[in-house]
């Protein structure tokens, strides 16, 4: 286990299920991603850079791709969700669509790879 798994284990069952699904999908798409800390939150990292952070708060769940450009790239497909510069907020009841999760992860991976290559 790592930092993200340890964090997810502290959540209630419904929140844990939603965020664990995102973590599992991220690790399928980016198999070399490892768990660590980024900006004070448990996250997956790719090539030493923050790939995606997942957080549950009292009012919502959040996916942090650590990139305003990635959030902007999917914003038009997230009507009804709360977005900020580097965050996508959602709920257990209105989880992120799988295709959006995939796009966010793949876009962030490509951004990290482009910066390091």
Buried (B, 14 or more C-beta within 10 A) or exposed (E): EBBBEEBBEEBEEBBBEBBBBBBEBBBEBBEEBBBBBBEEBBBBBBBEBBBBBBBBEEEBBBBBBBBEEBBEBBEEEBEEBEBEEBBBBBBBEEBBBEEBBBBBBBBBBEBBEEEEE
